[in-house]
């Protein structure tokens, strides 16, 4: 059984590597995808058959310890239960259909190889989430799925709108990371380690949860709900999912119709003993689902394209799953998930054929062509909307068309403050800013040295400077170099703040910098080569299509971007959790500013990468 679990996890990774190393030849890539899909399917079927033969018992497997100290442990841990089994079945069936469909659907598409790279990366991350045995492992898969989704939304990179919508979706993903990253930190704080999912059920049975404070559990639950709501496009994040349909139809089917959109539900199922412990948290999830159902149902009726309608229909069903979860109907949620996943996948895959058929019928018609959605409409009672006064009907229509103004609300509350802070900082002379920072830090050190003030309090102004540096990178509009340097400054300040709080974790800080510094240096070198003869006076952040004109350098910039955002390819990913766990064990307040800085830095780096590498050659559009 251990070998089958590893096979389910490593075969998709092998497919990614083989496609990456293969020539850009459709026949070769199609053959690789066919064999990898079959091998993955055989592994999943064999694993589930063996699991059933063992009496449907939950199974845990510790492969090895990735990192371990006296008070921190990160095991490579896998876990399989009925929730994971249901999700694995759906993954096997839907992924097999999608890969076979894509081999023909994307014929002669210039991004054929790029699509399969992202699909296999997504499958690897998805299996990692489903089979993860702890929240640390789940977070690693969460990041991989997010990047794969981000790249597939921007698959048609010649057009501006897919690229912009990919960046919109990525900002929501990064905000979800705040909830999951802080949730991981809180699990270390409350349970003294990241608890295995196999141990979650015993928390309530052993009265572990009752011994914790109500405020602590409520905060942990709130963080989990943020991560789940953002990933599943629930209130107030309903707006991003229809915009993610800019990607190819098969990726829309597997991501936003079938699998990825249900990962928020999966997270709530995995952490059920924590958030279901109090009636208040259940009520919060209930009302999030209810508001989502109302807004998404209304917005669906104003969509002018079939993929947008399917997206809102899927959001509505996930909202109903949230309601079912809050009522404790876990088995019904699993059945509901399977039905919705297969239905939306089918609808999205056949949507191009339906549209083509209707266009042919319209072209062949000699009279006006009108599609009546429901031919029995004349025998049905009038809808509630049609019975309202005309003013209210128009108001309701505008409300639905604007999705309740949720996008404006989220942008105003989350991102506008950072843009304003960053804009103020960027307007200052850099030398004056550096002098002010050094004076403040030097004065603080001098005061702390000659008085009884604890050095730990110096971490407060350093943390504020860290947020300011991240805001500067976030709102920078003139130079990609300044963005990269501001991100590095933010990370350096975070390391300094950690050392001020806990001077005994210098080795962990060095491990963090061992992932950040090479990524930053690689990015600076690549940017200097990419922008050697570029001018920024007219449009500094324009779509410059360097992924086509300079593909190798663009790939290196992408690797640098992944390193800066703490993707699970460098020690920085592991170090983020370690720094939070160590430093905030004495000062819990420190977890929030460092997490915000990490998230904002990721969005700023993504904006630079998208602006330079996406677009159509010989055309410029501002980001």
C-alpha positions in Angstrom: 0.0 0.0 0.0 2.9 2.3 0.7 4.3 1.8 -2.8 0.9 2.5 -4.4 0.6 5.8 -2.5 4.0 6.9 -3.7 3.1 5.8 -7.2 0.0 7.9 -7.2 2.1 10.9 -6.1 5.3 10.4 -8.2 3.9 9.2 -11.5 2.3 12.6 -12.3 5.7 14.2 -11.4 7.4 11.8 -13.8 4.9 12.9 -16.5 5.8 16.5 -15.9 9.5 15.8 -16.1 9.1 13.7 -19.3 7.0 16.3 -21.0 9.5 19.1 -20.0 12.4 17.1 -21.5 10.6 16.0 -24.6 10.8 17.9 -27.9 7.9 20.1 -28.9 6.2 17.3 -30.8 2.5 16.6 -30.4 2.9 12.9 -31.1 5.6 12.4 -28.5 3.8 14.5 -25.9 0.5 12.7 -26.6 2.1 9.3 -26.1 3.7 10.4 -22.8 0.4 11.8 -21.5 -1.4 8.7 -22.6 1.0 6.3 -20.7 1.2 8.5 -17.6 -2.5 8.8 -17.4 -3.0 5.1 -17.6 -0.2 4.4 -15.1 -1.8 6.9 -12.7 -5.2 5.4 -13.1 -3.9 1.9 -12.5 -2.1 3.1 -9.3 -5.3 4.8 -8.0 -7.5 1.8 -8.8 -5.0 -0.6 -7.1 -4.7 1.6 -4.1 -8.4 2.0 -3.6 -9.0 -1.7 -4.1 -6.4 -2.5 -1.5 -7.9 0.1 0.8 -11.4 -1.5 0.4 -9.9 -5.0 1.1 -8.6 -3.6 4.4 -12.2 -2.7 5.5 -12.2 1.0 4.6 -9.9 1.7 7.5 -8.0 5.0 7.5 -4.4 4.5 6.6 -1.3 6.7 7.4 2.2 6.4 5.9 5.3 8.4 7.0 7.8 8.3 4.2 10.6 10.2 5.8 11.3 13.4 7.7 12.2 16.3 5.5 13.4 18.5 8.4 13.5 18.0 12.1 14.8 20.0 15.1 14.2 19.8 18.8 10.9 21.7 18.6 9.9 21.4 14.9 9.2 18.4 12.7 8.2 18.3 9.0 7.4 14.7 7.9 6.5 13.6 4.4 3.3 12.1 5.5 0.4 10.6 3.5 -3.1 9.8 4.7 -6.0 8.0 3.0 -9.6 7.8 4.3 -13.1 7.9 2.7 -12.8 11.6 1.9 -9.5 11.1 0.1 -10.8 8.0 -1.6 -13.9 9.8 -3.1 -11.7 12.6 -4.4 -9.2 10.2 -5.9 -11.9 8.4 -7.8 -13.1 11.7 -9.3 -9.5 12.7 -10.1 -8.9 9.4 -11.9 -12.1 9.5 -14.0 -12.0 13.3 -14.8 -8.3 13.5 -15.5 -8.5 10.5 -17.8 -11.3 12.1 -19.8 -9.5 15.5 -19.9 -6.2 14.2 -21.2 -7.8 12.2 -23.9 -10.0 15.1 -24.9 -7.0 17.5 -24.9 -4.9 15.4 -27.2 -7.3 16.2 -30.0 -8.8 19.5 -28.8 -5.5 21.2 -28.7 -4.2 19.8 -32.0 -1.8 22.3 -33.6 -2.1 24.7 -30.7 1.2 26.5 -30.2 1.0 26.0 -26.4 0.4 22.2 -26.7 3.5 21.3 -24.6 2.9 24.1 -22.1 -0.6 22.9 -21.5 0.4 19.4 -20.6 3.2 20.6 -18.4 0.6 22.6 -16.4 -1.9 19.8 -16.3 0.6 17.3 -14.9 1.8 19.9 -12.4 -1.8 20.3 -11.4 -2.3 16.6 -11.0 0.8 16.3 -8.9 -0.3 19.1 -6.6 -3.9 17.8 -6.4 -2.8 14.3 -5.4 -0.5 15.9 -2.8 -3.4 17.7 -1.3 -5.7 14.7 -1.3 -3.1 12.3 0.1 -1.5 14.8 2.5 -1.3 13.7 6.1 -0.8 17.1 7.7 -1.6 20.7 7.0 2.0 21.4 6.1 1.8 18.9 3.2 -1.5 20.2 2.2 -0.1 23.7 2.0 2.6 22.5 -0.4 0.0 21.0 -2.8 -2.1 24.1 -2.4 0.7 26.2 -3.7 1.4 23.9 -6.7 -2.3 23.8 -7.7 -2.4 27.6 -7.4 0.5 28.2 -9.7 -0.8 25.7 -12.3 -4.2 27.4 -12.3 -2.5 30.8 -12.6 -0.6 29.7 -15.7 -3.5 28.0 -17.4 -5.8 31.0 -17.0 -3.2 33.0 -18.9 -2.7 30.2 -21.4 -3.8 32.4 -24.3 -1.1 34.9 -23.4 -1.4 36.8 -26.7 -4.7 38.3 -25.4 -4.7 40.9 -22.7 -7.8 39.8 -20.8 -6.7 36.3 -19.9 -3.4 37.6 -18.5 -5.2 40.2 -16.4 -7.8 37.7 -15.2 -5.0 35.3 -14.3 -3.4 38.0 -12.1 -6.8 38.7 -10.5 -7.2 35.0 -9.6 -3.7 34.9 -8.3 -4.3 37.8 -5.9 -7.2 35.8 -4.4 -5.0 32.7 -4.2 -2.3 34.6 -2.4 -4.8 36.0 0.0 -6.0 32.5 0.7 -2.4 31.7 1.6 -2.7 34.1 4.5 -5.4 31.9 6.0 -3.7 28.6 5.3 -0.2 29.8 6.3 -1.4 31.4 9.5 -3.6 28.3 10.1 -0.5 26.1 9.8 1.3 28.4 12.3 -1.6 28.3 14.7 -1.8 24.5 14.6 1.9 24.5 15.7 1.1 27.0 18.4 -2.0 25.2 19.8 -1.1 21.6 19.4 2.7 22.0 19.7 3.2 20.4 16.3 1.3 20.2 13.1 -1.3 17.6 14.0 -1.7 14.7 11.6 -5.1 14.5 9.9 -5.5 11.0 11.4 -5.3 12.7 14.8 -7.9 15.3 14.1 -10.9 13.2 15.1 -9.3 12.3 18.5 -8.9 16.0 19.4 -12.6 16.3 20.4 -12.7 12.8 21.9 -9.7 13.5 24.2 -11.1 16.9 25.2 -8.1 18.6 23.6 -10.3 21.3 22.0 -12.2 22.0 25.2 -8.9 22.8 27.0 -8.1 25.5 24.4 -9.5 29.1 24.6 -12.6 29.9 22.6 -10.8 32.9 21.0 -7.9 30.8 19.8 -10.2 28.2 18.2 -12.3 30.9 16.6 -9.3 32.5 15.1 -8.0 29.2 13.7 -11.5 28.5 12.3 -11.6 32.0 10.7 -8.3 31.4 9.0 -9.5 28.0 7.6 -12.7 29.6 6.4 -10.8 32.3 4.6 -8.6 29.7 2.8 -11.6 27.5 1.9 -13.8 30.4 0.7 -11.2 31.9 -1.5 -10.2 28.6 -3.2 -13.9 27.7 -3.8 -14.9 31.2 -4.9 -17.4 31.6 -2.0 -18.6 34.9 -0.6 -17.1 37.4 -0.8 -14.7 36.0 -3.4 -17.4 34.8 -5.9 -16.2 37.1 -8.7 -12.9 35.5 -9.7 -14.1 32.1 -10.9 -16.0 33.2 -14.1 -13.0 35.3 -15.1 -10.8 32.2 -14.8 -12.8 30.7 -17.6 -10.5 32.6 -20.0 -8.3 29.5 -20.2 -8.8 26.5 -22.5 -12.1 24.7 -22.1 -10.5 21.5 -20.8 -8.6 23.4 -18.1 -11.8 25.2 -17.2 -13.5 21.8 -16.9 -10.9 20.2 -14.7 -10.1 23.2 -12.6 -13.2 25.4 -12.1 -15.9 22.9 -12.9 -14.8 19.7 -11.4 -11.8 19.5 -9.1 -10.0 22.7 -8.0 -13.2 24.6 -7.1 -14.0 21.9 -4.6 -10.7 22.0 -2.7 -12.2 24.5 -0.2 -14.8 21.8 0.6 -12.0 19.3 0.9 -10.2 21.6 3.4 -13.3 21.9 5.5 -13.8 18.2 5.5 -10.2 17.6 6.6 -10.4 20.1 9.4 -14.0 19.3 10.4 -13.3 18.6 14.1 -11.8 22.0 14.6 -14.4 24.3 13.0 -17.4 22.2 13.8 -16.7 22.4 17.6 -18.8 25.5 18.1 -22.2 26.5 16.8 -21.0 30.0 15.9 -18.4 28.8 13.4 -21.0 26.4 11.9 -23.3 29.4 11.5 -20.6 31.4 9.8 -20.0 28.7 7.2 -23.8 28.4 6.8 -24.3 32.0 6.0 -21.2 32.2 3.7 -22.8 29.4 1.7 -26.3 31.0 1.8 -25.0 34.4 0.6 -23.0 32.7 -2.2 -26.1 30.8 -3.4 -28.1 34.0 -3.5 -25.5 36.1 -5.3 -24.2 33.4 -7.7 -27.8 32.4 -8.6 -28.6 36.0 -9.6 -25.3 36.6 -11.4 -25.7 33.5 -13.4 -28.9 34.8 -15.1 -27.0 37.9 -16.4 -24.1 36.1 -18.0 -23.8 36.5 -21.8 -21.6 33.4 -22.3 -22.1 29.8 -21.5 -18.9 29.3 -19.6 -19.8 32.1 -17.3 -23.2 30.6 -16.6 -21.6 27.2 -15.8 -19.1 28.9 -13.5 -21.8 30.6 -11.4 -23.8 27.4 -11.4 -20.8 25.5 -10.0 -20.3 28.3 -7.4 -23.9 27.9 -6.4 -23.6 24.2 -5.8 -20.4 24.6 -3.8 -22.3 27.1 -1.7 -24.9 24.5 -1.0 -22.1 22.1 0.0 -21.0 24.7 2.6 -24.5 24.8 4.0 -24.5 20.9 4.1 -21.2 20.9 5.9 -22.4 23.4 8.5 -25.3 21.0 9.2 -23.0 18.0 9.6 -24.1 16.2 6.4 -20.6 15.1 5.4 -21.7 12.0 3.4 -24.2 14.1 1.5 -21.4 16.6 0.7 -19.3 13.8 -0.8 -22.2 12.6 -3.0 -23.0 16.2 -3.9 -19.4 16.8 -4.9 -19.2 13.8 -7.2 -22.4 14.8 -8.9 -21.5 18.4 -9.4 -18.0 17.6 -10.5 -19.1 15.2 -13.3 -21.9 17.4 -14.4 -19.9 20.6 -14.7 -17.0 18.8 -16.4 -19.5 17.4 -19.0 -21.2 20.8 -19.5 -17.9 22.6 -20.1 -16.5 20.0 -22.5 -19.6 19.9 -24.7 -20.2 23.7 -24.6 -18.0 24.4 -27.7 -19.9 21.8 -29.7 -23.3 23.2 -28.6 -22.3 26.8 -29.5 -21.0 25.6 -32.9 -24.2 23.7 -33.6 -26.4 26.7 -32.7 -24.3 29.0 -34.9 -24.7 26.6 -37.8 -28.5 26.4 -37.2 -28.6 30.2 -37.1 -26.6 30.5 -40.3 -28.9 28.1 -42.1 -32.2 29.7 -40.9 -34.0 32.0 -43.3 -35.9 33.8 -40.6 -35.1 35.3 -37.3 -33.5 32.8 -35.0 -34.4 32.8 -31.3 -33.6 30.2 -28.7 -36.3 29.6 -26.1 -34.6 28.1 -23.0 -37.8 26.6 -21.7 -40.5 25.8 -24.3 -43.0 25.2 -21.5 -42.5 28.7 -20.0 -45.9 29.9 -21.0 -47.5 27.2 -18.8 -45.4 28.0 -15.8 -46.1 30.7 -13.1 -44.3 34.0 -13.4 -41.0 34.3 -11.7 -40.6 36.4 -8.5 -38.5 38.9 -10.4 -41.2 39.6 -13.0 -43.7 40.3 -10.3 -41.6 43.0 -8.8 -42.0 46.7 -9.7 -40.0 47.8 -12.7 -37.6 49.9 -10.6 -36.8 46.9 -8.4 -36.4 44.7 -11.4 -33.8 47.0 -12.9 -32.0 47.4 -9.5 -31.9 43.6 -9.1 -30.5 43.2 -12.6 -27.7 45.8 -12.1 -26.9 44.2 -8.7 -26.6 40.8 -10.4 -24.6 42.2 -13.3 -22.1 43.7 -11.0 -22.0 40.6 -8.8 -23.1 42.6 -5.8 -20.0 44.9 -6.1 -17.9 42.2 -4.4 -14.8 42.8 -6.5 -14.8 46.5 -5.7 -15.3 45.7 -2.1 -12.5 43.2 -1.9 -10.1 45.4 -3.9 -10.9 48.4 -1.7 -10.4 46.5 1.6 -7.4 44.4 0.7 -5.2 45.9 -2.0 -5.9 49.6 -2.1 -4.3 50.4 1.3 -1.0 48.7 0.1 -1.1 50.6 -3.1 -1.5 53.9 -1.3 1.3 53.2 1.2 3.5 52.0 -1.6 2.7 55.0 -3.8 3.6 57.4 -0.9 6.9 55.5 -0.4 7.8 55.4 -4.1 7.2 59.2 -4.3 9.9 59.8 -1.8 13.5 60.1 -2.8 15.2 56.8 -2.3 18.2 58.3 -0.5 16.0 60.2 1.9 14.1 57.0 2.5 17.2 55.0 3.2 18.6 57.7 5.5 15.3 57.8 7.5 15.3 54.0 7.8 18.9 53.8 9.0 18.4 56.7 11.4 15.3 55.0 12.9 17.0 51.6 13.3 20.2 53.1 14.6 18.4 55.2 17.1 16.4 52.3 18.3 19.5 50.1 18.7 21.2 52.9 20.6 18.3 53.5 22.9 17.9 49.7 23.6 21.6 49.4 24.3 21.8 52.2 26.8 18.5 51.5 28.5 16.5 48.6 29.9 14.4 48.3 26.8 14.2 44.7 25.5 15.7 44.2 22.0 12.6 42.3 21.1 10.6 45.6 20.8 12.9 46.7 18.0 11.2 44.0 15.9 8.1 46.2 15.8 9.6 49.1 13.7 11.5 46.5 11.6 8.2 44.7 10.9 6.6 48.0 9.9 9.5 48.7 7.6 9.0 45.2 6.1 5.4 46.0 5.3 6.4 49.3 3.7 9.0 47.6 1.5 6.4 45.1 0.3 3.9 47.9 -0.4 6.6 49.7 -2.4 7.1 46.6 -4.5 3.3 46.1 -4.9 2.7 49.6 -6.2 5.9 50.1 -8.2 5.1 51.2 -11.8 8.5 52.3 -13.2 11.2 49.6 -12.8 11.1 45.8 -12.4 14.5 46.1 -10.8 13.0 48.2 -8.0 10.3 45.6 -7.5 12.8 42.8 -7.1 15.0 44.8 -4.8 12.1 45.9 -2.7 11.0 42.3 -2.3 14.6 41.4 -1.2 14.6 44.3 1.3 11.3 43.1 2.7 12.7 39.6 3.2 15.9 40.8 4.8 13.9 42.9 7.2 11.8 39.9 8.1 14.9 37.9 8.9 16.2 40.8 11.0 12.9 41.0 12.9 13.0 37.3 13.6 16.5 37.4 14.9 15.5 40.3 17.2 12.7 38.3 18.6 14.6 35.0 18.9 18.4 35.3 18.4 18.9 31.5 18.8 17.4 30.6 15.4 20.1 32.1 13.2 20.6 28.8 11.3 16.9 28.8 10.3 17.2 32.4 9.1 20.2 31.4 7.0 18.2 28.5 5.5 15.5 31.0 4.6 18.0 33.3 2.9 19.6 30.3 1.1 16.4 30.1 -0.9 15.6 33.8 -1.3 19.0 35.2 -2.2 19.8 32.9 -5.1 16.3 33.5 -6.5 16.7 37.2 -6.2 20.1 37.1 -7.8 18.9 34.9 -10.7 16.0 37.4 -11.2 18.4 40.4 -11.3 20.7 38.7 -13.8 17.7 37.7 -16.1 16.1 41.1 -15.9 19.4 42.8 -16.9 19.5 40.6 -20.0 15.8 40.9 -20.8 15.7 44.7 -20.4 19.1 45.5 -21.9 17.7 47.6 -24.7 14.2 48.3 -23.3 12.8 51.7 -22.5 10.2 52.3 -19.8 9.3 56.0 -20.4 6.1 55.3 -22.3 4.8 52.1 -20.7 7.1 50.7 -18.0 4.9 47.7 -17.2 3.7 46.7 -20.6 3.0 43.2 -21.9 6.3 42.6 -23.9 5.8 38.9 -25.0 9.3 37.9 -23.9 8.1 34.3 -23.3 8.2 34.0 -27.1 11.1 36.3 -28.0 13.3 35.2 -25.2 11.9 31.8 -24.0 14.9 30.6 -22.1 15.4 33.8 -20.1 11.6 33.9 -19.5 11.8 30.4 -18.0 14.6 31.5 -15.7 12.6 34.5 -14.6 9.7 32.2 -13.9 12.0 30.1 -11.7 13.2 33.2 -9.9 9.6 34.3 -9.4 8.8 30.9 -7.9 11.7 31.1 -5.5 10.7 34.6 -4.3 7.2 33.6 -3.6 8.3 30.6 -1.4 7.2 27.9 -3.9 8.1 24.3 -2.8 11.3 24.2 -4.8 13.6 26.0 -2.5 14.3 26.0 1.3 12.4 29.2 1.6 9.1 27.3 1.5 10.0 25.2 4.5 11.7 28.2 6.3 8.6 30.4 6.1 6.7 28.0 8.4 9.8 27.5 10.7 10.3 31.3 11.1 6.7 31.8 12.0 6.7 28.9 14.4 9.9 30.0 16.2 9.5 33.7 16.3 5.8 33.9 17.1 6.1 31.4 19.9 7.2 34.3 22.1 5.3 37.1 20.2 2.2 35.8 18.4 1.6 39.3 16.9 4.6 38.8 14.6 2.8 36.1 12.5 0.5 38.6 10.8 2.9 41.2 9.4 5.4 38.6 8.1 2.6 36.6 6.4 1.2 39.8 4.8 4.6 40.7 3.5 5.1 37.2 2.0 1.7 37.4 0.3 2.1 40.9 -1.1 5.7 40.1 -2.3 4.3 37.2 -4.3 1.7 39.4 -6.1 4.3 42.0 -6.9 6.7 39.4 -8.4 3.8 37.9 -10.4 2.9 41.2 -11.9 6.5 41.7 -13.1 6.6 38.3 -14.6 3.3 38.6 -16.4 4.1 42.1 -17.6 7.4 41.1 -19.2 6.7 37.7 -20.5 3.1 37.7 -21.7 1.5 39.5 -24.6 1.9 39.5 -28.4 5.2 40.4 -30.1 5.4 43.9 -31.6 2.4 45.0 -29.5 2.3 46.7 -26.2 -0.5 47.0 -23.6 -0.1 48.4 -20.1 -0.6 46.0 -17.2 
